[in-house]
Amino acid sequence: MIAPSEDDAQRRKELRRHKARATGLLVVATLCFLVLVITTDGTGWTGFAEAGAEAAMVGGVADWFAVTALFRHPLRLPIPHTAIIPNRKSEIGRALGGFVQENFLQPEVLRARLDGVDIADRLGQWLGEPGNAHRLSARAGTVIGSAIEVLRDEELQQSLDRYVNKRLTEFEPTPLAARAIEFAVEGGHHHAIFEAGLSGMRTVLADNRAVMRERLASESPWWVPEPLDDRIFDKIFSAVDAFIAEVSQDPDHEFRHTLDQRITHLVHQLRESPELRDRAQELKAELLAHPATAEWTAGLWANIKTSLLLAADDPTSELRLRLHASALSLGESLRSDPALRTRVNGWVSGAVVHLAGESRTEIADLISSTVDGWDATDTSDRIELQVGRDLQYIRINGTVVGGLVGLVIHAVAQVLG
């Protein structure tokens, strides 16, 4: 069943009006012929009028039969070679598909047509119009959201699990740790971390001075006087605090050089030591086997999907804003860069020609099968709505031309007689 269009009612009204005109002219010719036959003897001017009316009537009836035979059986009589469109609908569909395939989907035809259309420039101008980039980003977001909705969550989750586990299994932590430490050392970042640690250590010592003094008292022999314990503790505490302050304030302190050497050795060990590599692999395996890791990977796709759907639907999201910015940037580039326009036109032309070449047969089959699936009566009615008005002029012309030819024939007969 072919879906009716909004213009069908108007077309049907116009078709009825044109049919009435053609039929009315035929009726007028018939009435004129009958009146002349009954009331005159067919001589003089009445003979010309009678011959013209008779020929007009014959021409009108012949063309009515021809036009009607395209769409249905005239007078509902099963006359051979009538109702052509309903009876040959499938052949018409195959012929139409073959016609489109041979005349519209040929690579040279498409390439010639596309070469005359600067698609890239039109796209750039369209994107430059206010609001079009926003509408394009909104539609792209809708497409992304719809595509995500139709994906099979279980299969994607399994694929994502396999990918994450594979990447984590292949991941070597010790070379990365070595490179991270080298990066920190090359930029001097480790000194800032070290100084922050020293500052924190001084704070911890100051905050816990009383606790450490009590610990010294509990560890000191009973016979040592308490004032002596106080002096020993003050000396030790002041010495440690002074050492920390000295290291913190002196960027060239020996302790710092020793730290740098230790770090350099650690980097070397991370890169070369099989023991550290094996230990790191054991820790990684324990991490992968931990239930929290499995729980995280199990919900990874669900989290990603939810985030993408929210971003695709939110005009203020980073995704939509980036799509909008990309559309504006593309439009500006297409308008200002002739070389880019040439490349884009070449890509579009090549893609269309390739797809048409690969799909010519499928497109022809689609047209043929679509027409073949239409109802025969409905198809005939639809085609008549499209071209029936023009065909009624054939009936009118047949009546008029038939009458003129009748006059000529009668005149020739009079001259020869």
HUWOTA-V924142 format. One record per residue. RES is the residue in three letters. SS is DSSP state (H for helix, E for strand, - for the rest). OMEGA is omega in whole degrees, -180 to 180 (none if undefined). BURIAL is # if it has 16 or more other C-alpha atoms within 10 Angstrom, else .. Layout:
res	ss	omega	burial
RES	SS	OMEGA	BURIAL
RES	SS	OMEGA	BURIAL
This chain:
res	ss	omega	burial
MET	-	-180	.
ILE	-	-179	.
ALA	-	179	.
PRO	-	178	.
SER	-	-178	.
GLU	-	-176	.
ASP	-	-175	.
ASP	H	-178	.
ALA	H	179	.
GLN	H	179	.
ARG	H	-179	#
ARG	H	178	#
LYS	H	179	.
GLU	H	179	.
LEU	H	179	#
ARG	H	-179	.
ARG	H	179	.
HIS	H	176	#
LYS	H	180	#
ALA	H	179	.
ARG	H	-179	#
ALA	H	180	#
THR	H	179	#
GLY	H	178	.
LEU	H	178	#
LEU	H	178	#
VAL	H	179	.
VAL	H	179	.
ALA	H	-180	#
THR	H	180	#
LEU	H	178	.
CYS	H	180	#
PHE	H	-178	#
LEU	H	180	.
VAL	H	-179	.
LEU	H	180	#
VAL	H	-176	.
ILE	H	-170	.
THR	H	-178	.
THR	-	179	.
ASP	-	175	.
GLY	-	178	.
THR	-	178	.
GLY	-	-178	.
TRP	H	179	.
THR	H	177	.
GLY	H	176	#
PHE	H	-179	#
ALA	H	180	#
GLU	H	179	#
ALA	H	179	#
GLY	H	179	#
ALA	H	180	#
GLU	H	-180	#
ALA	H	178	#
ALA	H	179	#
MET	H	179	#
VAL	H	180	#
GLY	H	179	#
GLY	H	180	#
VAL	H	-179	#
ALA	H	-180	#
ASP	H	173	#
TRP	H	180	#
PHE	H	-178	#
ALA	H	-179	#
VAL	H	-179	#
THR	H	-178	#
ALA	H	177	#
LEU	H	-169	#
PHE	H	-177	#
ARG	-	176	#
HIS	-	177	#
PRO	H	-179	#
LEU	H	180	.
ARG	H	178	.
LEU	-	-177	.
PRO	-	-180	.
ILE	-	179	.
PRO	-	177	.
HIS	-	170	.
THR	-	-173	#
ALA	-	-172	#
ILE	H	-176	#
ILE	H	178	#
PRO	H	-176	#
ASN	H	-176	#
ARG	-	-178	.
LYS	H	-177	#
SER	H	178	#
GLU	H	178	.
ILE	H	178	#
GLY	H	179	#
ARG	H	179	#
ALA	H	179	.
LEU	H	178	#
GLY	H	178	#
GLY	H	179	#
PHE	H	178	.
VAL	H	-179	#
GLN	H	-174	#
GLU	H	-172	.
ASN	H	-178	.
PHE	-	-175	.
LEU	-	175	#
GLN	-	-177	.
PRO	H	-178	#
GLU	H	178	.
VAL	H	180	.
LEU	H	-178	#
ARG	H	179	#
ALA	H	180	.
ARG	H	-178	.
LEU	H	179	#
ASP	H	179	.
GLY	-	-179	.
VAL	-	178	.
ASP	-	-176	.
ILE	H	-178	#
ALA	H	179	#
ASP	H	178	#
ARG	H	178	.
LEU	H	179	.
GLY	H	178	#
GLN	H	-180	.
TRP	H	179	.
LEU	H	180	#
GLY	H	178	#
GLU	-	-177	.
PRO	-	175	.
GLY	-	-177	.
ASN	H	178	#
ALA	H	178	#
HIS	H	179	#
ARG	H	179	.
LEU	H	179	#
SER	H	178	#
ALA	H	179	#
ARG	H	177	.
ALA	H	176	#
GLY	H	178	#
THR	H	179	.
VAL	H	179	.
ILE	H	179	#
GLY	H	180	#
SER	H	180	.
ALA	H	179	.
ILE	H	-178	.
GLU	H	-176	.
VAL	H	179	.
LEU	-	179	.
ARG	-	-174	.
ASP	H	-176	.
GLU	H	-179	.
GLU	H	179	.
LEU	H	179	.
GLN	H	179	#
GLN	H	179	.
SER	H	179	.
LEU	H	177	#
ASP	H	-180	#
ARG	H	-179	.
TYR	H	-179	.
VAL	H	-179	.
ASN	H	179	.
LYS	H	-180	.
ARG	H	179	.
LEU	H	178	.
THR	H	-180	.
GLU	H	-176	.
PHE	-	177	.
GLU	-	-174	.
PRO	H	-173	.
THR	H	176	#
PRO	H	178	#
LEU	H	178	.
ALA	H	178	.
ALA	H	-180	#
ARG	H	179	.
ALA	H	179	.
ILE	H	178	#
GLU	H	179	#
PHE	H	179	.
ALA	H	-179	.
VAL	H	-179	.
GLU	H	179	.
GLY	-	-179	.
GLY	-	-177	.
HIS	H	-178	.
HIS	H	178	#
HIS	H	178	#
ALA	H	178	.
ILE	H	-179	.
PHE	H	-179	.
GLU	H	177	#
ALA	H	177	.
GLY	H	178	.
LEU	H	179	#
SER	H	178	.
GLY	H	179	.
MET	H	179	.
ARG	H	179	#
THR	H	180	.
VAL	H	179	.
LEU	H	-179	.
ALA	H	-178	.
ASP	H	-175	.
ASN	-	-180	.
ARG	H	-178	.
ALA	H	180	.
VAL	H	-179	.
MET	H	178	.
ARG	H	178	#
GLU	H	180	.
ARG	H	178	.
LEU	H	179	.
ALA	H	-179	#
SER	H	-178	.
GLU	H	-177	.
SER	-	177	.
PRO	-	-174	.
TRP	-	-174	.
TRP	-	179	.
VAL	-	-179	.
PRO	-	-178	.
GLU	H	177	.
PRO	H	179	.
LEU	H	176	.
ASP	H	-179	#
ASP	H	-179	.
ARG	H	179	.
ILE	H	-179	.
PHE	H	-180	#
ASP	H	179	.
LYS	H	-178	.
ILE	H	-177	.
PHE	H	-180	#
SER	H	-180	.
ALA	H	179	.
VAL	H	-179	.
ASP	H	179	#
ALA	H	180	.
PHE	H	180	.
ILE	H	180	#
ALA	H	180	.
GLU	H	179	.
VAL	H	-178	#
SER	H	-175	#
GLN	H	-176	.
ASP	-	-179	.
PRO	-	-179	.
ASP	-	-178	.
HIS	-	-179	.
GLU	H	180	.
PHE	H	178	.
ARG	H	178	#
HIS	H	178	.
THR	H	178	.
LEU	H	179	.
ASP	H	179	.
GLN	H	179	.
ARG	H	-180	.
ILE	H	178	#
THR	H	178	#
HIS	H	179	.
LEU	H	178	.
VAL	H	178	#
HIS	H	180	.
GLN	H	179	#
LEU	H	-179	#
ARG	H	-169	#
GLU	H	-172	.
SER	-	175	.
PRO	H	-179	.
GLU	H	179	.
LEU	H	179	.
ARG	H	180	#
ASP	H	-180	.
ARG	H	179	.
ALA	H	178	#
GLN	H	177	#
GLU	H	178	.
LEU	H	179	.
LYS	H	179	#
ALA	H	177	.
GLU	H	179	.
LEU	H	-180	.
LEU	H	-179	#
ALA	H	-177	.
HIS	-	-180	.
PRO	H	-180	.
ALA	H	178	.
THR	H	178	.
ALA	H	179	.
GLU	H	179	.
TRP	H	-179	.
THR	H	-179	#
ALA	H	-180	.
GLY	-	-175	.
LEU	H	-178	.
TRP	H	179	#
ALA	H	179	.
ASN	H	179	.
ILE	H	-179	.
LYS	H	180	#
THR	H	-180	.
SER	H	-179	.
LEU	H	179	#
LEU	H	178	#
LEU	H	-180	.
ALA	H	-179	#
ALA	H	-176	#
ASP	H	-175	#
ASP	-	-179	.
PRO	-	-179	#
THR	-	-178	.
SER	-	179	.
GLU	H	180	.
LEU	H	-179	#
ARG	H	179	#
LEU	H	178	#
ARG	H	176	.
LEU	H	179	#
HIS	H	179	#
ALA	H	179	.
SER	H	179	.
ALA	H	178	#
LEU	H	-180	#
SER	H	179	#
LEU	H	179	#
GLY	H	179	#
GLU	H	-180	.
SER	H	-180	#
LEU	H	-180	#
ARG	H	-172	#
SER	H	-174	.
ASP	-	-180	.
PRO	H	-180	.
ALA	H	178	.
LEU	H	178	#
ARG	H	179	#
THR	H	180	.
ARG	H	-179	.
VAL	H	177	#
ASN	H	178	#
GLY	H	179	#
TRP	H	-178	.
VAL	H	-180	.
SER	H	180	#
GLY	H	-179	#
ALA	H	-179	.
VAL	H	180	#
VAL	H	180	#
HIS	H	-180	.
LEU	H	179	.
ALA	H	179	#
GLY	H	-180	.
GLU	H	-171	.
SER	H	-177	.
ARG	H	-178	#
THR	H	-180	.
GLU	H	179	.
ILE	H	178	#
ALA	H	178	#
ASP	H	179	#
LEU	H	179	.
ILE	H	-179	#
SER	H	-178	#
SER	H	178	.
THR	H	178	.
VAL	H	-179	#
ASP	H	-179	#
GLY	H	179	.
TRP	-	174	#
ASP	-	-174	.
ALA	H	-179	#
THR	H	180	#
ASP	H	179	.
THR	H	179	#
SER	H	-180	#
ASP	H	-180	#
ARG	H	-180	#
ILE	H	179	.
GLU	H	177	#
LEU	H	-177	#
GLN	H	-173	.
VAL	H	-175	.
GLY	H	-180	#
ARG	H	178	#
ASP	H	-180	.
LEU	H	178	#
GLN	H	176	#
TYR	H	174	#
ILE	H	178	#
ARG	H	179	#
ILE	H	180	#
ASN	H	179	#
GLY	H	179	#
THR	H	-178	#
VAL	H	-178	#
VAL	H	177	#
GLY	H	179	#
GLY	H	179	#
LEU	H	179	#
VAL	H	177	#
GLY	H	177	#
LEU	H	-180	#
VAL	H	-179	.
ILE	H	180	#
HIS	H	179	#
ALA	H	178	.
VAL	H	180	.
ALA	H	180	.
GLN	H	-179	.
VAL	H	-179	.
LEU	H	-178	.
GLY	-	none	.
